[in-house]
Amino acid sequence: MKLYTYYRSSAAFRVRIALNLKGLTYEAVPRHLLKEGGQHLKSDYLALNPQGLIPALEDEGTVLTQSLAIIEYLEEKFLQPPLLPRDPAARAQVRGVAQVIACDIHPLQNLRVTNYLSQELKLDDAAVDRWRVHWISKGLKALEELVKRHSADGKHCFGRSVTMADVLLLPQLGSSRRFGCDLTPYPTLHAIGAHLETLPAFMKAAPQAQPDAEACT
């Protein structure tokens, strides 16, 4: 397997966690989002992923894009340990929590969106920061309530074991802190994140542990 990644990408972070949880080895192929005008926008990468987004996973000649689709692929191909419950309703609930992050929070903080705000709409840095914090905070507020309903131990988003929801939560919390969000109003999310940070699969996938990591500020 070959993972096209960037150490600071929360979407790539998710996939790295899932790969580690499944016990899979892979070759990391870094694509820096800022250097050279964005290495993910070079023609060779666009030939693999026409969206020019990170991550992409290449497995046995097949290229997969979109982090949730990649994680679902890994879940279906490598059954252990499961990242989704067996019960259909529970599976949908876990997917719902994951999609709050992947579909509602993350896209509005993404680099291509904030670049448009600053470069095309001419918003200053303070206004862009307010945009990010506003949408992240709205999403985390809802997520806090959802997770309180579903966590059985205060250490996982759903039940008492790691699920796809946890795989997405920790990268989002890291991004939220980096963008200046106050996480104090979300004690359940904070506690779960603190637990997940101690797990080897999550630690190994962390931005600072990646071969392309720079000084994380």
Contacts in CASP RR format, 6 or more apart in sequence:
PFRMAT RR
TARGET T0000
AUTHOR 0000-0000-0000
METHOD contacts of the structure
MODEL  1
MKLYTYYRSSAAFRVRIALNLKGLTYEAVPRHLLKEGGQHLKSDYLALNP
QGLIPALEDEGTVLTQSLAIIEYLEEKFLQPPLLPRDPAARAQVRGVAQV
IACDIHPLQNLRVTNYLSQELKLDDAAVDRWRVHWISKGLKALEELVKRH
SADGKHCFGRSVTMADVLLLPQLGSSRRFGCDLTPYPTLHAIGAHLETLP
AFMKAAPQAQPDAEACT
1 19 0 8 1.000
1 24 0 8 1.000
1 25 0 8 1.000
1 26 0 8 1.000
1 27 0 8 1.000
1 57 0 8 1.000
1 58 0 8 1.000
1 59 0 8 1.000
2 26 0 8 1.000
2 27 0 8 1.000
2 29 0 8 1.000
2 57 0 8 1.000
2 58 0 8 1.000
2 59 0 8 1.000
3 12 0 8 1.000
3 15 0 8 1.000
3 16 0 8 1.000
3 19 0 8 1.000
3 26 0 8 1.000
3 27 0 8 1.000
3 28 0 8 1.000
3 29 0 8 1.000
3 55 0 8 1.000
3 56 0 8 1.000
3 57 0 8 1.000
3 58 0 8 1.000
4 29 0 8 1.000
4 31 0 8 1.000
4 40 0 8 1.000
4 45 0 8 1.000
4 48 0 8 1.000
4 49 0 8 1.000
4 54 0 8 1.000
4 55 0 8 1.000
4 56 0 8 1.000
4 57 0 8 1.000
4 58 0 8 1.000
5 12 0 8 1.000
5 15 0 8 1.000
5 16 0 8 1.000
5 28 0 8 1.000
5 29 0 8 1.000
5 30 0 8 1.000
5 31 0 8 1.000
5 54 0 8 1.000
5 55 0 8 1.000
5 210 0 8 1.000
5 212 0 8 1.000
6 12 0 8 1.000
6 30 0 8 1.000
6 31 0 8 1.000
6 32 0 8 1.000
6 33 0 8 1.000
6 40 0 8 1.000
6 54 0 8 1.000
6 55 0 8 1.000
6 212 0 8 1.000
7 30 0 8 1.000
7 207 0 8 1.000
7 208 0 8 1.000
7 210 0 8 1.000
7 211 0 8 1.000
7 212 0 8 1.000
7 213 0 8 1.000
7 214 0 8 1.000
8 33 0 8 1.000
8 207 0 8 1.000
8 216 0 8 1.000
9 33 0 8 1.000
9 54 0 8 1.000
9 55 0 8 1.000
10 106 0 8 1.000
10 171 0 8 1.000
10 172 0 8 1.000
10 174 0 8 1.000
10 175 0 8 1.000
11 53 0 8 1.000
11 54 0 8 1.000
11 55 0 8 1.000
11 67 0 8 1.000
11 102 0 8 1.000
11 106 0 8 1.000
11 171 0 8 1.000
12 54 0 8 1.000
12 55 0 8 1.000
12 67 0 8 1.000
13 170 0 8 1.000
13 171 0 8 1.000
13 205 0 8 1.000
13 206 0 8 1.000
13 207 0 8 1.000
14 67 0 8 1.000
14 71 0 8 1.000
14 167 0 8 1.000
14 168 0 8 1.000
14 171 0 8 1.000
15 55 0 8 1.000
15 57 0 8 1.000
15 67 0 8 1.000
15 70 0 8 1.000
15 71 0 8 1.000
16 204 0 8 1.000
16 205 0 8 1.000
16 210 0 8 1.000
17 167 0 8 1.000
17 170 0 8 1.000
17 171 0 8 1.000
17 201 0 8 1.000
17 202 0 8 1.000
17 205 0 8 1.000
18 70 0 8 1.000
18 71 0 8 1.000
18 74 0 8 1.000
18 75 0 8 1.000
18 83 0 8 1.000
18 164 0 8 1.000
18 167 0 8 1.000
19 26 0 8 1.000
19 74 0 8 1.000
19 205 0 8 1.000
20 200 0 8 1.000
20 201 0 8 1.000
20 202 0 8 1.000
20 204 0 8 1.000
20 205 0 8 1.000
21 81 0 8 1.000
21 83 0 8 1.000
21 162 0 8 1.000
21 167 0 8 1.000
21 201 0 8 1.000
22 74 0 8 1.000
22 78 0 8 1.000
22 80 0 8 1.000
22 81 0 8 1.000
23 78 0 8 1.000
23 201 0 8 1.000
24 74 0 8 1.000
24 78 0 8 1.000
26 57 0 8 1.000
28 210 0 8 1.000
28 211 0 8 1.000
28 212 0 8 1.000
30 39 0 8 1.000
30 210 0 8 1.000
30 211 0 8 1.000
30 212 0 8 1.000
31 38 0 8 1.000
31 39 0 8 1.000
31 40 0 8 1.000
31 45 0 8 1.000
31 54 0 8 1.000
32 38 0 8 1.000
32 39 0 8 1.000
32 40 0 8 1.000
32 212 0 8 1.000
33 39 0 8 1.000
33 40 0 8 1.000
33 54 0 8 1.000
33 111 0 8 1.000
36 42 0 8 1.000
39 45 0 8 1.000
40 49 0 8 1.000
40 52 0 8 1.000
40 53 0 8 1.000
40 54 0 8 1.000
41 52 0 8 1.000
45 52 0 8 1.000
45 56 0 8 1.000
46 52 0 8 1.000
48 56 0 8 1.000
48 58 0 8 1.000
48 63 0 8 1.000
49 56 0 8 1.000
49 63 0 8 1.000
49 65 0 8 1.000
51 65 0 8 1.000
53 65 0 8 1.000
53 66 0 8 1.000
55 65 0 8 1.000
55 67 0 8 1.000
55 70 0 8 1.000
56 63 0 8 1.000
56 64 0 8 1.000
56 65 0 8 1.000
57 63 0 8 1.000
57 64 0 8 1.000
57 65 0 8 1.000
57 70 0 8 1.000
57 73 0 8 1.000
58 64 0 8 1.000
59 73 0 8 1.000
64 70 0 8 1.000
64 73 0 8 1.000
67 102 0 8 1.000
68 98 0 8 1.000
68 99 0 8 1.000
68 102 0 8 1.000
71 83 0 8 1.000
71 164 0 8 1.000
71 167 0 8 1.000
75 82 0 8 1.000
75 83 0 8 1.000
75 84 0 8 1.000
75 164 0 8 1.000
81 161 0 8 1.000
81 162 0 8 1.000
83 162 0 8 1.000
83 163 0 8 1.000
83 164 0 8 1.000
83 167 0 8 1.000
84 91 0 8 1.000
84 94 0 8 1.000
84 95 0 8 1.000
84 163 0 8 1.000
84 164 0 8 1.000
85 91 0 8 1.000
85 94 0 8 1.000
85 158 0 8 1.000
85 163 0 8 1.000
90 158 0 8 1.000
93 150 0 8 1.000
93 158 0 8 1.000
94 150 0 8 1.000
94 157 0 8 1.000
94 158 0 8 1.000
94 163 0 8 1.000
94 164 0 8 1.000
94 165 0 8 1.000
95 164 0 8 1.000
96 146 0 8 1.000
96 165 0 8 1.000
97 143 0 8 1.000
97 146 0 8 1.000
97 147 0 8 1.000
97 150 0 8 1.000
97 157 0 8 1.000
97 158 0 8 1.000
97 165 0 8 1.000
97 168 0 8 1.000
97 169 0 8 1.000
98 164 0 8 1.000
98 165 0 8 1.000
98 167 0 8 1.000
98 168 0 8 1.000
100 139 0 8 1.000
100 142 0 8 1.000
100 143 0 8 1.000
100 146 0 8 1.000
101 143 0 8 1.000
101 168 0 8 1.000
101 169 0 8 1.000
101 172 0 8 1.000
102 168 0 8 1.000
104 139 0 8 1.000
105 135 0 8 1.000
105 136 0 8 1.000
105 139 0 8 1.000
105 140 0 8 1.000
105 143 0 8 1.000
105 172 0 8 1.000
106 172 0 8 1.000
106 175 0 8 1.000
107 113 0 8 1.000
108 131 0 8 1.000
108 132 0 8 1.000
108 135 0 8 1.000
108 136 0 8 1.000
109 132 0 8 1.000
109 135 0 8 1.000
109 136 0 8 1.000
109 175 0 8 1.000
109 179 0 8 1.000
114 128 0 8 1.000
114 131 0 8 1.000
114 132 0 8 1.000
117 123 0 8 1.000
117 127 0 8 1.000
117 128 0 8 1.000
117 131 0 8 1.000
118 124 0 8 1.000
118 125 0 8 1.000
118 128 0 8 1.000
123 131 0 8 1.000
129 179 0 8 1.000
129 180 0 8 1.000
132 179 0 8 1.000
133 179 0 8 1.000
133 180 0 8 1.000
133 181 0 8 1.000
136 175 0 8 1.000
136 176 0 8 1.000
136 179 0 8 1.000
136 181 0 8 1.000
137 181 0 8 1.000
137 182 0 8 1.000
137 185 0 8 1.000
140 172 0 8 1.000
140 176 0 8 1.000
140 181 0 8 1.000
140 183 0 8 1.000
140 185 0 8 1.000
140 186 0 8 1.000
140 189 0 8 1.000
141 185 0 8 1.000
141 186 0 8 1.000
143 169 0 8 1.000
143 186 0 8 1.000
143 189 0 8 1.000
144 185 0 8 1.000
144 186 0 8 1.000
144 187 0 8 1.000
144 188 0 8 1.000
144 189 0 8 1.000
147 157 0 8 1.000
147 158 0 8 1.000
147 165 0 8 1.000
147 169 0 8 1.000
147 188 0 8 1.000
147 189 0 8 1.000
147 192 0 8 1.000
148 188 0 8 1.000
150 157 0 8 1.000
150 158 0 8 1.000
150 159 0 8 1.000
150 165 0 8 1.000
151 157 0 8 1.000
151 158 0 8 1.000
151 159 0 8 1.000
151 188 0 8 1.000
151 192 0 8 1.000
152 158 0 8 1.000
152 159 0 8 1.000
152 160 0 8 1.000
153 159 0 8 1.000
153 160 0 8 1.000
154 188 0 8 1.000
154 191 0 8 1.000
154 192 0 8 1.000
154 195 0 8 1.000
155 191 0 8 1.000
155 192 0 8 1.000
155 195 0 8 1.000
155 196 0 8 1.000
156 162 0 8 1.000
156 163 0 8 1.000
156 165 0 8 1.000
156 166 0 8 1.000
156 192 0 8 1.000
156 195 0 8 1.000
157 163 0 8 1.000
157 165 0 8 1.000
157 166 0 8 1.000
157 169 0 8 1.000
157 192 0 8 1.000
158 165 0 8 1.000
158 166 0 8 1.000
162 196 0 8 1.000
162 199 0 8 1.000
166 192 0 8 1.000
166 196 0 8 1.000
169 189 0 8 1.000
169 192 0 8 1.000
169 193 0 8 1.000
169 196 0 8 1.000
170 193 0 8 1.000
170 196 0 8 1.000
170 197 0 8 1.000
170 202 0 8 1.000
173 183 0 8 1.000
173 189 0 8 1.000
173 190 0 8 1.000
173 193 0 8 1.000
176 183 0 8 1.000
177 183 0 8 1.000
183 189 0 8 1.000
183 190 0 8 1.000
184 190 0 8 1.000
196 202 0 8 1.000
197 203 0 8 1.000
197 206 0 8 1.000
203 209 0 8 1.000
207 213 0 8 1.000
207 216 0 8 1.000
208 216 0 8 1.000
END
